[in-house]
Amino acid sequence: MNKGFLIAGTHSGSGKTTITLSILAALKRRGLNVQPFKVGPDYIDPGLHGLVAGSTSRNLDLKMCSPEYVKNLFFRLSCKADISVIEGVMGLFDGGISSSASLAKVLHIPVVLIINSRSMAESAAAVLKGFAEFDNKLYISAVIFNMTGSERHIELIKGALSGNSGIKTVGFIPREETINIPERHLGLHTSEENPITEEMQDRLADIAEKYMDIDFLCKMAFEGFEELPGKEPACIEPKTTIAVAKDRAFCFYYHDNIDILRRQGANIVYFSPLQDEEVPKGVGGLYFGGGYPELYAESLSQNKGMLKSVKEFVDSGGAVYGECGGFMYLTEGLKTMENRYFPMVGVYPVKAEMSKRRVRLGYREIELTEDCVIGKNGDILKGHEFHYSTVSEMPGHVSPVYKSEYPVQGYKIKNCLASYVHLHFGSNERALRCFIEKSGMQ
C-alpha cells in the first residue's frame, strides 16, 4: 500500500537532506509530479523540498498528530501525485513513536537507508545487516552508501554485501560530490532565502542520475501499490479573514495549520512585518509564526508603522496568536547575540534575549486553563519547542493559560496569546474554531 518511499539515515548527519533533494530534483527533471514529505516537526527541510520539487512538502508526525490524521494526509496527497518521497528524521529508529521507522510501518512504505561510509569499509555491510534485522516488521528495500572514497573503498563494501540479500544497493555517492547548504543556529538556511539556486538543483539532479539507480527507486515506489484515496476534510464557508505574517523573519509554519484554519472558516491573507507599513485592512485575526526575527531585528524595529499597527490591533481586542519568533516580536524588545537591543511591538511587558546555546528542544503537550484564541478551557493541543532565546520574567497580572508537565507557558493579554511552543493544529482541529470565532468579532 505505497506510492513512494522513505529515505532514512543510520544517524543524523548521514546525508538524508542532500540525498533527498537530489532524488527530488531528478524525479522532477523526469517530468514527474512529486509530493515531498518530512518526518517530524522540522520547518526548514520541507521548505527546501518545495524549492526543488515545486510542490508543498508536508510534515508527517505521529507524536503531534494521530495515526489516522497522518495516514489520511499522506494518502490524500499521494494519490494526487505521481510519486511521493518522505525524508526521515535523525536515525531510522530514533524517537520511538515519532521515529522514521514508526511512520514507515504505519504507512506500509519501503525504506531507503543511507549509510555514511566515511572511515569504514566492510563494516558498512555489518551496519546494514544490523539495521535490516533490528525490526522484522520494517521493510528496508534499498541502501545508498554516502561519502565513499576510492574505487577500492567501494569494492570492499560490495564484497562484504553478499550476505545482505533482498536489499538493493542503489547508490555509492563519492564524498567530493557533497553539496553544502548554508547553516545557522536553527539549521539550514530557509527556502525564503533561496539557498538552492537553479544551478545547484541541476547539479543535485546530476548527482542522483549519475550515482543512484533512480529507475529502481521509481519501480520500488509502486510495488504492491493500492490506491487508497484519503478522505477530503469538510470545509466551512469563510467567516472571517486571518492575516499570516510571512517573510524572511517569519517563515516557520506547518502548512497543515494554514489549511486547518481555512477549513474552519478563515480566509487567509499574507503580510510582511518587514516590508508592509501596517496590518492588512479588514482582517479579524493575526498569526505570527516562528522564524528568525533576531536576524532581522533592526529592520523589524525600524518599521514603526507596523509595530504601532499590531499594538493597536491587540489593544482593540483583535485575535492574535504568536509562537516562538512571533512571541519574541510581540514583546517590548529583543537583544541579539551581538548584544544589540531593538524595540518591538510591546504587547507583553518582557524582553527577549538571544543565547548562543540552545535553550529548549522537544515535543510538548499543553492543556488550556482558560478560553483563548486557540481553544477553550480544557482543550489539549500538541506541538514542538526549539529556540535559542529566553524572555524575562512575566509580571503576575499577565494570564498564564497553559498547563503542562513541561516548563512551558502560553500568555494571554486580551485576545492575544503567545508562547514558545509551535503547536500543530492537527492535534486538535476543533479547538481552532475559537480563533475563527474571535477573529469574527472584529
C-alpha positions in Angstrom: 0.0 0.0 0.0 2.6 2.5 -1.1 3.2 5.0 -3.8 6.6 6.2 -2.7 9.4 5.5 -0.3 11.0 6.9 2.9 14.7 8.0 2.9 16.2 7.3 6.3 19.7 7.5 7.8 21.6 5.5 10.3 22.1 8.7 12.3 21.8 12.5 12.0 24.4 13.8 9.6 24.3 10.8 7.3 23.3 12.9 4.3 19.5 12.5 4.3 18.6 16.0 3.2 21.1 16.4 0.4 20.2 12.9 -1.0 16.5 13.6 -0.7 16.9 16.9 -2.5 19.0 15.1 -5.2 16.3 12.5 -5.7 13.5 15.1 -5.8 15.5 17.1 -8.4 16.0 14.0 -10.6 12.3 13.0 -10.4 11.2 16.5 -11.2 13.6 16.6 -14.2 12.0 13.4 -15.5 8.7 15.3 -15.6 7.1 13.6 -12.5 4.7 15.3 -10.2 6.4 14.7 -6.9 4.8 15.0 -3.4 7.5 15.5 -0.7 7.0 14.9 3.0 9.2 15.3 6.1 9.1 13.1 9.2 8.8 15.2 12.4 8.4 18.8 13.3 11.1 20.4 11.1 10.2 23.6 9.1 13.4 24.1 7.1 13.7 20.8 5.2 10.1 21.0 3.9 10.8 24.4 2.6 13.9 23.2 0.7 11.8 20.2 -0.6 9.3 22.7 -2.0 12.0 24.7 -3.8 13.4 21.6 -5.5 10.2 19.6 -6.1 8.0 22.6 -7.0 5.2 21.3 -4.6 4.5 22.0 -1.0 6.1 19.5 1.4 4.1 18.3 4.4 5.1 17.2 7.9 4.1 13.7 9.0 4.4 13.5 12.8 2.9 10.7 14.9 3.9 12.4 18.1 1.8 15.5 17.5 -1.0 14.0 15.3 -2.9 10.8 15.4 -2.1 7.8 13.1 -5.5 8.4 11.4 -4.6 12.1 10.7 -1.2 11.2 9.3 -2.4 8.4 7.1 -5.2 10.4 5.7 -2.9 13.3 4.9 -0.3 11.0 3.2 -2.7 9.0 1.1 -4.9 12.1 0.2 -1.9 14.0 -1.2 0.0 11.0 -2.6 -3.0 10.0 -4.8 -2.8 13.4 -6.4 0.9 13.0 -7.3 2.9 10.6 -9.5 5.2 9.6 -6.7 5.9 10.6 -3.0 9.2 10.9 -1.3 9.5 11.1 2.5 12.6 12.4 4.2 13.2 10.8 7.6 14.4 12.4 10.9 17.6 11.6 12.9 18.5 7.9 12.7 15.9 5.4 11.4 14.8 4.1 14.8 15.4 7.2 16.9 12.4 8.8 18.6 10.1 6.0 19.4 6.6 6.7 18.1 8.0 9.8 16.3 10.7 7.9 14.5 11.0 7.3 10.8 10.6 3.6 11.4 7.3 4.0 13.2 6.0 6.1 10.3 7.2 3.7 7.7 5.3 0.9 9.4 2.1 2.9 9.8 2.1 3.8 6.1 3.4 0.4 4.9 6.1 2.1 2.9 9.6 0.9 1.9 12.7 2.4 3.4 15.8 3.5 1.5 18.6 3.5 4.1 21.6 5.9 3.9 24.9 4.8 5.4 27.7 7.3 5.7 30.6 5.1 4.8 33.4 7.6 5.6 36.1 5.9 7.7 34.8 2.4 7.3 34.6 -0.2 4.6 33.4 -3.8 5.3 31.9 -2.6 8.5 29.3 -0.7 6.4 27.8 -4.0 5.4 27.6 -5.0 9.1 25.8 -1.8 9.8 23.3 -2.6 7.1 22.7 -6.1 8.4 22.1 -4.8 11.9 19.5 -2.2 10.7 17.8 -4.8 8.4 17.4 -7.3 11.2 16.5 -5.0 14.1 12.8 -4.8 13.3 11.3 -7.6 11.1 8.1 -5.5 10.7 10.0 -2.9 8.8 10.8 -3.2 5.1 14.2 -1.8 4.2 14.2 -2.2 0.4 17.3 -0.3 -0.7 20.5 1.2 0.6 22.7 4.2 -0.5 26.3 4.4 0.6 27.2 8.1 1.1 30.7 9.7 1.3 32.5 6.9 -0.4 36.2 7.3 -1.3 38.3 5.4 -3.9 37.1 2.6 -6.2 38.9 0.2 -3.8 36.8 1.5 -1.0 33.6 0.8 -3.0 34.8 -2.7 -3.9 35.5 -3.5 -0.3 31.9 -2.5 0.6 30.5 -4.5 -2.3 32.5 -7.6 -1.3 31.0 -7.6 2.2 27.4 -7.2 1.0 27.0 -10.7 -0.3 25.0 -11.8 2.8 22.6 -8.9 2.6 20.1 -10.5 0.2 16.9 -8.7 -0.6 18.3 -5.2 0.0 19.2 -3.5 -3.3 22.2 -1.2 -3.4 21.1 1.8 -5.4 24.0 4.1 -5.0 27.6 4.9 -4.0 28.0 8.7 -3.7 31.6 10.0 -3.6 32.5 12.4 -0.9 33.7 15.0 -3.3 30.1 15.3 -4.7 28.7 16.6 -1.4 26.7 19.8 -1.8 26.8 22.1 1.2 23.7 24.1 2.0 24.5 27.1 4.4 23.6 26.6 8.0 22.9 28.7 11.1 21.8 28.1 14.7 18.4 26.6 13.9 19.6 24.6 11.0 19.9 25.1 7.3 19.0 28.4 5.6 15.3 28.7 4.8 13.6 28.5 1.4 12.7 32.2 1.7 16.5 32.9 1.4 16.7 30.8 -1.7 19.8 28.8 -0.7 19.4 26.4 -3.6 19.9 28.1 -6.9 18.7 26.6 -10.2 22.3 25.7 -10.9 22.5 23.8 -7.6 19.3 22.0 -8.5 20.7 20.9 -11.8 23.8 19.6 -10.0 21.6 17.7 -7.4 19.7 16.0 -10.2 23.0 15.2 -12.0 24.4 13.5 -8.8 21.2 11.4 -8.4 21.2 10.3 -12.1 24.9 9.5 -12.1 25.3 7.7 -8.8 21.9 6.3 -8.0 19.5 3.9 -9.6 16.5 6.2 -10.0 14.7 3.7 -12.2 14.8 1.1 -9.4 13.5 3.7 -6.8 10.6 4.5 -9.1 9.8 0.8 -9.6 10.1 0.2 -5.9 7.7 3.0 -5.1 4.8 1.2 -6.9 5.5 -2.4 -5.7 2.2 -3.6 -4.2 0.7 -0.2 -4.6 -3.1 0.0 -3.8 -5.0 3.2 -4.4 -6.1 4.5 -1.0 -7.6 7.9 -1.5 -7.6 9.9 1.7 -10.8 11.4 2.9 -11.1 15.1 1.9 -11.8 17.1 5.1 -15.0 19.0 5.3 -14.7 22.8 4.8 -16.8 25.6 6.4 -17.7 28.7 4.4 -15.3 31.6 5.2 -16.5 33.6 8.2 -13.5 35.9 8.7 -10.1 36.8 7.4 -6.9 36.0 9.2 -3.6 37.6 8.2 -0.5 35.4 8.4 2.9 37.0 8.8 5.1 35.6 6.1 8.6 36.8 5.1 12.2 36.1 5.8 11.7 36.8 9.5 8.6 34.8 10.0 8.6 31.6 7.9 8.1 28.6 10.2 4.6 27.3 9.7 3.2 23.8 9.4 1.3 24.1 6.1 -1.4 22.0 7.6 -2.1 24.8 10.2 -3.0 27.1 7.3 -5.2 24.5 5.7 -6.9 23.8 9.0 -7.7 27.5 9.6 -9.2 27.6 6.0 -11.3 24.5 6.7 -12.6 26.0 9.9 -13.8 29.1 8.1 -10.9 31.5 7.7 -9.9 33.4 4.5 -6.1 33.6 4.7 -4.1 36.5 3.5 -0.3 37.1 4.0 1.6 40.2 5.0 5.2 41.1 5.8 6.1 42.7 9.2 9.4 43.6 7.5 8.1 45.4 4.5 4.4 46.3 4.9 3.5 49.6 6.7 0.5 48.2 8.7 -1.6 45.1 9.1 -3.9 44.3 6.2 -7.2 46.2 6.3 -10.4 44.3 7.2 -8.8 41.3 8.9 -10.1 39.8 12.1 -7.0 37.9 13.3 -3.2 37.9 13.1 -1.0 34.8 13.1 2.7 35.3 13.8 4.7 32.0 13.3 8.3 31.3 14.2 11.4 32.1 12.2 14.4 34.4 12.5 13.3 37.7 13.9 16.7 38.0 15.6 18.4 38.2 12.2 16.1 41.0 11.0 15.6 42.7 14.4 16.8 46.1 13.2 14.5 46.1 10.2 11.6 44.9 12.2 12.2 47.6 14.8 12.6 50.4 12.3 9.2 49.6 10.8 7.4 51.8 13.3 4.2 51.8 11.3 3.8 48.1 11.5 4.8 47.9 15.2 2.1 50.6 16.0 -0.5 48.9 13.8 0.0 45.5 15.5 -0.2 47.0 19.0 -3.3 48.9 18.2 -4.9 45.7 16.7 -4.2 43.9 20.0 -5.4 46.8 22.1 -8.7 46.9 20.1 -9.4 43.3 21.0 -8.2 41.7 17.8 -7.5 38.0 17.9 -3.7 37.4 17.7 -1.7 34.2 18.0 2.1 34.2 18.1 4.6 31.4 18.6 8.3 31.4 19.2 9.7 34.1 16.9 6.2 35.6 16.8 6.2 35.7 20.7 9.6 37.5 20.6 8.2 40.1 18.2 5.2 40.8 20.5 7.5 41.6 23.5 8.9 45.0 24.4 12.1 44.3 22.6 14.8 41.8 21.5 18.5 41.6 22.4 20.5 39.9 19.7 23.5 37.6 20.0 25.7 40.7 19.2 24.2 42.3 22.4 22.2 44.9 20.4 18.7 45.8 21.6 15.8 46.6 19.4 12.3 47.7 20.5 9.4 45.5 19.2 5.6 45.6 19.4 5.3 45.9 23.2 2.2 43.8 23.9 4.0 41.7 26.5 5.9 43.6 29.2 9.0 41.5 28.9 12.2 41.5 26.9 13.5 38.6 24.7 17.2 37.8 24.6 19.1 35.5 22.3 21.5 32.9 23.7 24.5 31.3 21.9 23.3 28.0 23.1 20.1 26.1 22.5 17.6 26.8 25.4 14.8 24.3 24.7 14.1 21.4 22.4 11.4 18.8 22.4 7.8 17.8 21.9 5.2 19.5 24.1 1.6 18.7 25.2 -0.4 21.5 26.7 -3.9 21.9 28.3 -5.6 25.2 28.2 -6.7 26.6 31.6 -8.7 29.4 30.1 -10.7 30.1 26.9 -8.4 31.8 24.4 -7.9 32.2 20.6 -6.7 28.6 20.1 -9.3 26.8 22.2 -11.4 26.5 25.3 -10.6 25.7 28.9 -9.6 22.0 29.0 -8.6 21.6 25.3 -5.4 19.7 24.7 -3.0 20.5 21.9 0.4 19.2 20.9 3.4 20.8 19.4 7.2 21.3 19.5 9.7 23.7 21.1 13.1 24.7 19.6 14.6 28.0 20.4 17.8 29.9 21.3 16.2 32.7 23.2 14.6 33.5 26.6 12.2 36.1 27.9 12.4 37.9 31.2 10.0 37.0 34.0 6.4 37.7 33.1 4.5 40.0 35.5 1.8 38.4 37.6 -1.0 40.3 36.0 -0.5 38.6 32.7 -2.6 35.4 32.5 -0.7 32.1 32.0 -3.0 29.7 30.2 -1.0 26.5 29.6 -0.9 23.5 31.9 1.9 21.1 31.0 4.3 18.7 32.5 7.0 20.7 30.7 8.3 24.1 31.8 6.4 25.9 29.0 3.7 28.6 29.2 1.4 30.5 27.0 0.4 34.1 28.0 -2.9 35.8 27.3 -3.4 39.6 27.1 -6.9 40.5 25.9 -7.4 38.3 22.8 -3.7 37.9 22.2 -2.0 34.6 23.0 1.7 33.9 22.6 4.1 31.1 23.6 7.4 29.5 22.6 5.6 26.3 21.6 4.9 25.7 17.9 1.5 24.0 18.0 0.3 21.6 15.3 -3.4 22.4 14.8 -3.9 18.8 13.5 -3.6 17.7 17.1 -7.0 19.3 17.8 -8.7 20.8 14.8 -11.9 21.6 16.6 -10.1 23.9 19.1 -9.2 26.2 16.3 -12.8 27.3 15.8 -12.1 29.7 18.7 -9.6 31.5 16.5 -12.2 31.9 13.8 -14.9 32.9 16.3 -12.8 35.6 18.0 -11.5 36.8 14.6 -15.1 37.3 13.5 -15.7 39.6 16.5 -13.6 42.4 14.9 
